[in-house]
């Protein structure tokens, strides 16, 4: 099994480096990294990692800016990632951190690092331990922020 990691030069934080660090910490799965210029380049890169480089899952990392055009591009990229998943029948874990999620650069770093690391763990669990994710169903997990917990009835 192999993990694909696709990231962008547009991001203000080296999200691919964080993903690789976390992957190395938690398992010994091989990985392929593919860096593209912008967020709308992620879908084809993810598809290529699956079809041409033999990846079983891909983590797609992006950091859209705060402007309306950035949000539109992120939405378009997200739709492309969904299409690539359906075309390849493989999971592509979208990990976007919008610059305006944070009040300052320190918080942006914290959100980014947390979200990337948690989604790397999710990707590995999807491949190696899907029952672990089943146990977390409905528990209000959040990547990048504290978990909110389940609604109890």
Backbone as CSV, one residue per row, in Angstrom:
resi,resn,N_x,N_y,N_z,CA_x,CA_y,CA_z,C_x,C_y,C_z
1,UNK,0.838,-1.186,0.000,0.000,0.000,0.000,0.880,1.245,0.000
2,UNK,0.372,2.275,-0.658,1.141,3.517,-0.759,0.199,4.708,-0.624
3,UNK,0.694,5.760,0.049,-0.052,6.986,0.280,0.457,8.066,-0.667
4,UNK,-0.465,8.772,-1.300,-0.109,9.925,-2.116,-0.328,11.202,-1.326
5,UNK,0.570,12.135,-1.496,0.458,13.447,-0.852,0.620,14.486,-1.946
6,UNK,-0.425,15.293,-2.147,-0.336,16.359,-3.137,-0.557,17.687,-2.425
7,UNK,0.350,18.630,-2.669,0.275,19.941,-2.034,0.548,21.031,-3.064
8,UNK,0.464,22.282,-2.634,0.594,23.396,-3.575,1.679,24.385,-3.148
9,UNK,2.169,25.119,-4.130,3.100,26.214,-3.833,2.346,27.456,-3.371
10,UNK,1.031,27.504,-3.596,0.212,28.644,-3.188,0.053,28.706,-1.671
11,UNK,0.063,27.555,-1.009,-0.099,27.514,0.447,1.020,28.296,1.136
12,UNK,0.683,28.917,2.234,1.652,29.719,2.979,2.435,28.883,3.994
13,UNK,2.063,27.624,4.154,2.733,26.687,5.057,3.030,25.427,4.256
14,UNK,4.177,24.815,4.508,4.559,23.600,3.790,3.755,22.419,4.351
15,UNK,2.541,22.299,3.861,1.618,21.275,4.347,2.103,19.865,4.017
16,UNK,2.757,19.698,2.867,3.290,18.388,2.491,4.339,17.898,3.475
17,UNK,5.179,18.798,3.934,6.215,18.433,4.908,5.585,17.956,6.216
18,UNK,4.527,18.632,6.652,3.829,18.221,7.876,3.217,16.838,7.680
19,UNK,2.590,16.614,6.531,1.964,15.316,6.255,2.989,14.186,6.251
20,UNK,4.112,14.422,5.627,5.163,13.392,5.580,5.699,13.117,6.974
21,UNK,5.906,14.161,7.758,6.384,13.991,9.133,5.418,13.117,9.938
22,UNK,4.133,13.413,9.831,3.135,12.627,10.582,3.082,11.193,10.078
23,UNK,3.102,11.018,8.780,3.066,9.668,8.213,4.241,8.844,8.721
24,UNK,5.422,9.425,8.740,6.619,8.718,9.234,6.509,8.390,10.720
25,UNK,5.828,9.254,11.480,5.668,9.022,12.923,4.748,7.847,13.222
26,UNK,3.714,7.661,12.407,2.685,6.691,12.777,2.746,5.363,12.035
27,UNK,3.500,5.293,10.933,3.552,4.035,10.193,4.761,4.024,9.257
28,UNK,4.913,2.915,8.581,6.039,2.796,7.644,5.554,2.669,6.199
29,UNK,4.340,3.132,5.930,3.829,3.074,4.560,4.672,3.950,3.640
30,UNK,4.963,3.471,2.443,5.647,4.332,1.480,4.696,5.424,0.990
31,UNK,5.282,6.495,0.472,4.463,7.605,-0.015,5.087,8.201,-1.268
32,UNK,4.259,8.908,-1.999,4.688,9.699,-3.158,4.192,11.111,-2.920
33,UNK,5.056,12.094,-3.128,4.651,13.488,-3.003,4.654,14.134,-4.389
34,UNK,3.644,14.953,-4.612,3.496,15.648,-5.888,3.064,17.069,-5.533
35,UNK,3.876,18.052,-5.899,3.568,19.445,-5.596,3.161,20.159,-6.877
36,UNK,2.048,20.887,-6.793,1.500,21.618,-7.940,1.385,23.101,-7.580
37,UNK,1.206,23.974,-8.580,1.135,25.406,-8.285,-0.059,25.814,-7.425
38,UNK,-1.262,25.417,-7.817,-2.428,25.938,-7.133,-3.461,24.889,-6.811
39,UNK,-4.485,25.319,-6.098,-5.500,24.414,-5.572,-6.293,23.710,-6.668
40,UNK,-6.523,24.377,-7.796,-7.285,23.733,-8.874,-6.458,22.692,-9.628
41,UNK,-5.159,22.615,-9.328,-4.304,21.584,-9.914,-4.328,20.288,-9.096
42,UNK,-4.906,20.336,-7.903,-4.914,19.162,-7.030,-5.646,17.950,-7.615
43,UNK,-6.839,18.130,-8.234,-7.553,16.932,-8.699,-6.781,16.068,-9.696
44,UNK,-6.187,16.673,-10.700,-5.462,15.856,-11.686,-4.206,15.252,-11.053
45,UNK,-3.560,15.981,-10.159,-2.379,15.439,-9.484,-2.761,14.230,-8.637
46,UNK,-3.877,14.337,-7.917,-4.337,13.212,-7.100,-4.657,12.005,-7.983
47,UNK,-5.327,12.255,-9.085,-5.681,11.168,-10.009,-4.416,10.515,-10.577
48,UNK,-3.424,11.325,-10.930,-2.170,10.786,-11.447,-1.443,9.951,-10.382
49,UNK,-1.480,10.405,-9.124,-0.848,9.633,-8.054,-1.484,8.251,-7.930
50,UNK,-2.782,8.190,-8.112,-3.484,6.902,-8.025,-3.217,6.056,-9.262
51,UNK,-3.428,6.619,-10.440,-3.376,5.828,-11.668,-1.974,5.579,-12.197
52,UNK,-1.069,6.539,-12.008,0.262,6.399,-12.593,1.341,6.023,-11.578
53,UNK,1.097,6.339,-10.321,2.131,6.069,-9.313,1.689,5.047,-8.270
54,UNK,0.527,4.447,-8.466,0.101,3.321,-7.640,-0.297,3.639,-6.215
55,UNK,-0.762,4.834,-5.951,-1.173,5.180,-4.590,-2.566,4.622,-4.310
56,UNK,-2.767,4.168,-3.085,-4.041,3.579,-2.683,-4.975,4.600,-2.051
57,UNK,-4.431,5.708,-1.631,-5.190,6.812,-1.058,-4.359,8.067,-1.283
58,UNK,-5.010,9.212,-1.384,-4.287,10.474,-1.567,-4.785,11.482,-0.551
59,UNK,-3.865,12.246,-0.019,-4.164,13.367,0.859,-3.895,14.628,0.044
60,UNK,-4.954,15.400,-0.225,-4.855,16.611,-1.040,-4.849,17.828,-0.127
61,UNK,-3.744,18.561,-0.133,-3.519,19.666,0.796,-3.576,21.006,0.079
62,UNK,-4.364,21.920,0.610,-4.462,23.235,-0.005,-4.806,24.309,1.006
63,UNK,-4.420,25.542,0.679,-4.685,26.682,1.552,-5.269,27.828,0.741
64,UNK,-6.601,27.821,0.588,-7.235,28.915,-0.142,-7.096,30.236,0.613
65,UNK,-6.977,31.292,-0.144,-6.903,32.621,0.448,-8.260,33.082,0.947
66,UNK,-8.319,34.330,1.439,-9.545,34.823,2.070,-10.539,35.508,1.128
67,UNK,-10.173,35.724,-0.107,-11.031,36.487,-1.017,-12.108,35.604,-1.650
68,UNK,-13.191,36.211,-2.111,-14.259,35.422,-2.738,-13.765,34.540,-3.890
69,UNK,-12.837,35.021,-4.698,-12.321,34.205,-5.800,-11.579,32.980,-5.270
70,UNK,-10.894,33.129,-4.117,-10.200,31.993,-3.514,-11.194,30.925,-3.059
71,UNK,-12.303,31.368,-2.494,-13.333,30.430,-2.046,-13.971,29.721,-3.241
72,UNK,-14.161,30.450,-4.321,-14.709,29.848,-5.540,-13.741,28.799,-6.084
73,UNK,-12.468,29.138,-6.138,-11.463,28.179,-6.625,-11.404,26.947,-5.730
74,UNK,-11.524,27.137,-4.410,-11.515,26.000,-3.482,-12.715,25.098,-3.741
75,UNK,-13.861,25.701,-3.983,-15.059,24.913,-4.274,-14.881,24.120,-5.559
76,UNK,-14.330,24.765,-6.580,-14.091,24.073,-7.848,-13.100,22.932,-7.664
77,UNK,-12.053,23.169,-6.887,-11.071,22.113,-6.619,-11.713,20.953,-5.865
78,UNK,-12.568,21.287,-4.918,-13.260,20.267,-4.147,-14.131,19.392,-5.051
79,UNK,-14.852,20.021,-5.968,-15.654,19.250,-6.918,-14.765,18.361,-7.779
80,UNK,-13.615,18.881,-8.201,-12.676,18.080,-8.981,-12.149,16.888,-8.198
81,UNK,-11.879,17.087,-6.911,-11.400,15.981,-6.081,-12.476,14.907,-5.931
82,UNK,-13.715,15.337,-5.791,-14.816,14.372,-5.712,-14.901,13.571,-7.011
83,UNK,-14.802,14.265,-8.152,-14.847,13.559,-9.447,-13.688,12.574,-9.573
84,UNK,-12.496,12.985,-9.130,-11.335,12.092,-9.216,-11.541,10.851,-8.342
85,UNK,-12.171,11.025,-7.194,-12.466,9.865,-6.341,-13.395,8.894,-7.058
86,UNK,-14.435,9.452,-7.656,-15.407,8.601,-8.343,-14.790,7.924,-9.573
87,UNK,-13.885,8.628,-10.252,-13.245,8.056,-11.442,-12.250,6.953,-11.097
88,UNK,-11.625,7.054,-9.927,-10.585,6.095,-9.554,-11.050,5.068,-8.524
89,UNK,-12.198,5.321,-7.920,-12.719,4.474,-6.845,-11.737,4.384,-5.669
90,UNK,-11.052,5.494,-5.413,-10.107,5.588,-4.287,-10.419,6.851,-3.495
91,UNK,-10.155,6.776,-2.208,-10.351,7.957,-1.358,-9.286,9.015,-1.647
92,UNK,-9.734,10.249,-1.732,-8.851,11.415,-1.769,-9.312,12.299,-0.619
93,UNK,-8.494,12.388,0.394,-8.843,13.132,1.597,-8.506,14.603,1.363
94,UNK,-9.531,15.422,1.276,-9.345,16.859,1.057,-9.006,17.527,2.388
95,UNK,-7.863,18.191,2.414,-7.423,18.902,3.617,-7.163,20.351,3.223
96,UNK,-8.189,21.156,3.313,-8.076,22.576,3.002,-8.099,23.369,4.300
97,UNK,-7.228,24.337,4.391,-7.219,25.288,5.506,-7.362,26.667,4.892
98,UNK,-8.498,27.287,5.125,-8.750,28.622,4.580,-8.034,29.654,5.448
99,UNK,-7.333,30.566,4.796,-6.561,31.562,5.539,-7.410,32.348,6.527
100,UNK,-8.675,32.566,6.219,-9.511,33.363,7.115,-10.157,32.553,8.242
101,UNK,-9.747,31.298,8.411,-10.194,30.512,9.568,-9.509,30.980,10.848
102,UNK,-8.381,31.654,10.702,-7.565,32.033,11.855,-7.564,33.545,12.045
103,UNK,-7.384,33.953,13.285,-7.323,35.390,13.576,-5.931,35.964,13.353
104,UNK,-4.906,35.097,13.357,-3.536,35.560,13.135,-2.689,34.398,12.603
105,UNK,-1.430,34.678,12.283,-0.561,33.656,11.693,-0.263,32.507,12.653
106,UNK,-0.148,32.804,13.941,0.107,31.750,14.933,-1.052,30.745,14.951
107,UNK,-2.279,31.265,14.930,-3.437,30.373,14.928,-3.534,29.612,13.602
108,UNK,-3.176,30.259,12.499,-3.189,29.592,11.202,-2.235,28.398,11.208
109,UNK,-1.061,28.575,11.790,-0.101,27.467,11.925,-0.714,26.326,12.742
110,UNK,-1.334,26.672,13.877,-1.905,25.661,14.766,-3.002,24.871,14.059
111,UNK,-3.915,25.578,13.406,-5.011,24.911,12.698,-4.453,24.010,11.597
112,UNK,-3.516,24.537,10.830,-2.947,23.778,9.704,-2.253,22.519,10.190
113,UNK,-1.386,22.669,11.161,-0.643,21.498,11.645,-1.593,20.447,12.205
114,UNK,-2.552,20.869,13.013,-3.499,19.930,13.605,-4.330,19.234,12.528
115,UNK,-4.871,20.007,11.592,-5.748,19.430,10.570,-4.985,18.453,9.675
116,UNK,-3.778,18.834,9.259,-2.996,17.943,8.393,-2.667,16.651,9.131
117,UNK,-2.160,16.767,10.343,-1.773,15.566,11.103,-2.974,14.648,11.356
118,UNK,-4.108,15.215,11.736,-5.282,14.392,12.011,-5.795,13.713,10.743
119,UNK,-5.747,14.406,9.618,-6.215,13.778,8.377,-5.230,12.737,7.859
120,UNK,-3.953,12.892,8.125,-3.006,11.820,7.784,-3.376,10.566,8.581
121,UNK,-3.689,10.744,9.865,-4.108,9.590,10.684,-5.399,8.986,10.136
122,UNK,-6.338,9.848,9.710,-7.580,9.340,9.111,-7.301,8.523,7.857
123,UNK,-6.406,9.011,7.020,-6.071,8.305,5.777,-5.458,6.940,6.079
124,UNK,-4.542,6.906,7.021,-3.911,5.627,7.388,-4.959,4.681,7.968
125,UNK,-5.863,5.212,8.796,-6.916,4.354,9.345,-7.840,3.829,8.247
126,UNK,-8.161,4.656,7.256,-8.980,4.171,6.142,-8.318,2.984,5.442
127,UNK,-7.007,3.030,5.330,-6.281,1.944,4.667,-6.084,0.732,5.564
128,UNK,-5.650,0.965,6.794,-5.180,-0.128,7.642,-6.120,-0.522,8.775
129,UNK,-6.979,0.390,9.198,-7.783,0.133,10.388,-9.149,0.817,10.298
130,UNK,-9.959,0.475,9.297,-11.243,1.164,9.127,-12.198,0.994,10.307
131,UNK,-12.064,-0.071,11.078,-12.928,-0.270,12.258,-12.714,0.837,13.291
132,UNK,-11.520,1.397,13.343,-11.248,2.488,14.280,-12.131,3.696,13.952
133,UNK,-12.287,3.998,12.663,-13.143,5.108,12.262,-14.602,4.805,12.570
134,UNK,-15.016,3.543,12.430,-16.394,3.173,12.771,-16.699,3.494,14.227
135,UNK,-15.745,3.233,15.093,-15.939,3.496,16.523,-16.082,4.988,16.810
136,UNK,-15.556,5.827,15.921,-15.633,7.280,16.110,-16.864,7.905,15.449
137,UNK,-17.662,7.099,14.752,-18.843,7.633,14.061,-19.757,8.363,15.044
138,UNK,-20.173,9.560,14.663,-21.107,10.328,15.474,-20.534,10.954,16.725
139,UNK,-19.204,11.039,16.805,-18.589,11.579,18.028,-18.134,13.032,17.895
140,UNK,-18.486,13.697,16.798,-18.180,15.124,16.654,-16.705,15.438,16.517
141,UNK,-15.985,14.582,15.800,-14.559,14.814,15.571,-14.365,16.038,14.683
142,UNK,-13.382,16.852,14.984,-13.045,18.018,14.172,-11.539,18.012,13.935
143,UNK,-11.137,18.310,12.714,-9.724,18.398,12.396,-9.365,19.877,12.302
144,UNK,-8.403,20.285,13.098,-7.977,21.680,13.102,-8.475,22.429,14.313
145,UNK,-9.553,21.959,14.902,-10.147,22.583,16.078,-10.471,21.483,17.091
146,UNK,-10.773,21.850,18.338,-11.172,20.818,19.306,-12.433,20.081,18.853
147,UNK,-12.510,18.796,19.184,-13.694,18.014,18.876,-14.884,18.615,19.632
148,UNK,-16.071,18.510,19.054,-17.265,19.080,19.692,-18.075,18.039,20.440
149,UNK,-17.797,16.767,20.230,-18.514,15.721,20.935,-19.860,15.417,20.295
150,UNK,-20.449,14.301,20.714,-21.718,13.885,20.136,-22.893,14.637,20.772
151,UNK,-23.988,14.664,20.038,-25.254,15.124,20.623,-25.903,13.908,21.261
152,UNK,-26.225,14.010,22.513,-26.800,12.874,23.226,-28.308,13.064,23.341
153,UNK,-29.016,12.002,23.292,-30.465,12.042,23.371,-30.955,11.276,24.549
